[in-house]
């Protein structure tokens, strides 16, 4: 009995070490921000788009929040105070109690008007425009990599993958329908997973830690999705690779989440909107399959097992898709490399 327990603990220790090293590799890949500088130097369009993201989300959006909190609110508190100045008499203060309550409500109303007519419209505008810019950033990043390559020339894996992609993109009605179905499924999957991530934040005690982990996976998937879309990888292949190498992607998404996890929602969005395109570019230049394969070789090919991260979101998505006459995604065949 003792020997079996020791063997079990030994296997658990080995798996824990393997997961830790794989998590660190993912974290290190996400922090390779020097790739952003290299790609921006290679592509003027990429540098412009990245600069626009910084200007809109950093200088304008976060700058507006800074001005509101450091200048507008203090000025309103000075003009519309909560209480009496120290130099005023106690009798005049007691008579002006209703006025100060009115000042407080008026100040609160003015701040809310600032949010309604400035921050919320800017948030929607920034969200839509940034989403379009992220696609451009990923596209220009791929062009920069293809033009020069990670080492100055295209690798054979990229050429083979690109040739395979070109062959699979033949004009075929059935293929078009499958592609549309996969895009719809992808949107539903990530939408339901986002709701799941949001709900976990309300779980007592362990909710914050679980929310951080799920957010890390979610942003890591978002970052790599541009690359996988470009290479034409099916959702089955993406999810299998993602869920089979869950420590790597948990590590990759951690820096992105950590930078904005402890701020208010609006500030978190602004910080995330600045950092997200940088991590998209690091994911674009990352060779995740080689990194994971190298780690597996160190541990004699032993895997950690697949964790069904998207199982709940997958079930809800398939239930929704079952209402429409589209081809199930498990019938899609794929022979592309990751």
N, C-alpha and C positions, 0 to 999 in steps of 0.2 A: 504493500500500500504506500509506504514511504517512497519507494523507488518510483512508482507511477506518479506520485505528486511531484517528485523532483524532476522527472522527465517533462511533466506538464509545465512546471515553472520554467524549466530550461527552454522549452519551445516558445513559451510566452515571452521570455526575455529576448530571445533571438528575433522574434517577430517585432517586438517593441523597438529594438535597436534598428532593425531594417526600416520600419516605418519612420523612425526619427531621422535617419540619414536621408530617406527619400523626401521627407518634409523639408529638411534643410536644403536639399538640392532644388526643390521647387521655390523656396524662399530666395535662394541665391539667384536662380534664373529670373525671378521677378525684379530683383534689385540690379540687374545688368542694364542700368539706365544709360550707360555709355553707348549702347546701340542706338538710342534715340538721337544722340548728337551725330553719330556716324551717318545714319539714314537721312537726317535733315541736311547734312552737308552734301549728300549725294543728290537730293531732290529739293529743288526750290519750291515746288508746289507743296510738298510735305512740310517744309519749314513754315510756309505761309499759313497752312491750315492749323498747324500746331500753335503758331503764334496767335491766330484768331481765337482758338479755344482759351488760351491764357488771358487774352484781352477781355473777352466776353465774360468768362466765368470767374476769373481772378480779379482783374482790375475793376470791372464794372459791377459784377454781382456781389462778390465779397467786399469790394470797396464800398458799395452802397450800405451793406450791413455795418461795416466799420464806422462810416459816417453817421448812420442812424444811432448807433450805441454810444459813440464817443462825442458827438456834437449835437444832434437833434434832440435826443431824449434829455441830456443834461440842460440844454437851453430851455426846453419845455418845463422841466422841473424848477428852473429858476424863475421863469415867467409865471407859471402856474404852480405855486408851492403846495406841499401837502399840509404844512402847519405854519404857525406864526413865527416870524423872525424873533430872535432872542431879545431884541431891543424893544419889542412891542409890549404893551401892558397886558396883564392877565385878563382884564375886563374886556378889552377890545378883541382879544383872542377868543374868548367865550362867545362873543357876539358874532364873530366871523366863522364859526364852525361849519355852518351850512355852506358858506362860500367856498371853503377849502375842500369840502366834499365835492362841490360842483367843479372846482378846479381839477380835482383828481379824475373825475369822470370825463371831463373835457380833454385832459391830457391823454387819457387812455384811448378816447375816441379818435384823436388826431393821429396817434401812433397806429391805430388799426387802419385808418384811412391810408396811411403811408404804405402799409402792407397790401391793402386791397388794390390800390391804384398804381403801385410800383413793383413790389416784390413778387406778388403772385403772377401778374402778367409777365414779368421778366422771367420768372421761373418756367412758365409754359413756353415762352419764346426761346429761352436758353435750352430747354429740354428738346424741343423739336429741331432747332438749328444744330445743336451739338450732336444729335443722333445722325443727322446728315453729314456733318463734318467727320464723325468717327468712321463712317464708311469710306470717305475720301482718304482719311489718314491711313486706314488699313490698306486701301488700294495703292496709294503712293508708296507706302512702306514695302509692299510686295514688288512694285516696279523697281525700287531702289535695290532690293535684294537680288532680283532677277538680272538687273543690269550689271551689277558688280559681283554678286554672290557673297556669302559669308567670308570666303577666302579669295575672292577675286574672280571666280568663275562658277558657273552652275554645277551643282553636284549631280551625279548620275541619278540619284534617287529623285531629285526634283524634276529632272528631265523625263524620267520614266513616269512619274506621277502626272506630269503635265500632259504627256502623250496619251496616257490612259484617260485623263479627264477630257481631252479633245475627242477621243474616240467615243466616250460615253455621252458626249453632248450632241450626238447626231440628232437631227430633227426627227422626232418620233412623238406621235400624239400620246402614246401610253407613257413615255418617259416624261413628257411635259406634265401630265396629270399626276404622276408619282411625285414629281418635283414640287408641284403645288400642294399636294397632300402633306409632304414632309415639311414644307414651310409653315403650313397651318398647324401641323402637329407641334413643331418647334415653338411657335408663339404660344400655343396653349400650355405646353409643358413648362416653359419658363414662367408663364403667368401664374399657373397654379403653384409652382415652386416658390415664387416670390411671396404669394399669400402664406404659404407654409412657413417661410422664413419670418415673415411679419408676426405670425401667431406665436411662434416659439419665444419671441421676446417677452411675452406676458407670463410665461411659465415661472413660478417662484423658484428661487435658489439657483437652479441650473439653467434657467432660461437665457441669461445673458451669454454664458459660455456656449450653449448650443446655438444661439443666434449668431454669434461670431463665427463659429465653424461653418454653419450653413451659408452665411454671407460670403465667406472665403471661397467656398465651392461655387457659389453662384457667380461671383465676379470672375473667378478663374475660367469658368465655362464661357461667360460672355467674351472674355479676352481672346480665348482660343477659337471661338466660333467663327470669327472673321477668317482665320487661316483655314479652318476646315471647310468653310463655304467656298473659299477660293480654290481649294484642291478638289472640291466636289465630293467630299466624304459623306456617306449616308449617316443618318441619325443613329442607326444601330451600331455602326462602327465607332462613332463618336462616344456614345453612351457606354459601350463596352470598354473602350480604352480609358475613359474618364473614371468610371466606377471601379475598374481593375487597378487603377493607380491613384487611388483617392488620397494617399498622404502627399504625393507630389503636388496635386492641385490644391489641396488644403494649404500647403506651404506657399504656393504661388499666389493665391488670393489673399493671404494674410497681410502683406504690407499695404495693399490697397485698402483693406477694411480698417486696419489699425490706424491709418492716418486720419480717418474720419469717424471712427466709432464713438468717440467720447464728446462730440460736438452736438449742438442743437440740429434739428432736421435741415433747416435752410443752410446753415454753415457746412454741415456734412455734405449736402448736395454740391455746394460750390467747390469744396476741397476735392470731392470725388470727380467732379466734372473736369477739374484741372489734371488730376493724376491718371484718370482712366485712359486717355489716349496714349500716355507714356507706357502703361502696362500692356496696351494693345500692341504697341510696337515691339516691346520686349517679348511678348508671346509670338509675334510674327517671326522674329529672328531666332526663337528658341527651337531646338530640335529635341522635343520632349521624348520621342520614342527612343532616341539614342541615349539620352540621359537615363531614362528608366531601364533600358537594356543594359547599360553599363553597371547600374546598381544591382540588377539581378545577377549579373555575372560575378559580382563580388560575393554574393550570397549563394553561389552555385545554382542559379536559376530558380531558386525558391520564390514563389509569389506570396502575396499577403492575402489573396482572396478578394473577391469582388463584393463591395458593399452596395446594396441597391439604394443609392442616394435619391434617385428620382422615382422610386416605386409608387409613392402616393400620387405624385403629379402625373406619372405615366398612366395610372389607373383612371384618374379623373379625365385626362386628355382623351384616352381611348373610349371612355364612355360618351364623351361629347362627339367624337368623330364617328362613333357607331350610328349616330343619328343621320349621317350623310352618306350617300352612295359613293364612297371613295375607297381606293384599294388599301388594305392594311399595310402598314409600313414594314412588317416582317417579311413581306414578299419581295421587298426591294433587295436586289443583289448588288454587292459592291466588292471590288477587288483593288481598291486604291490603298496606297500606303499612307500612314499617319504622318 
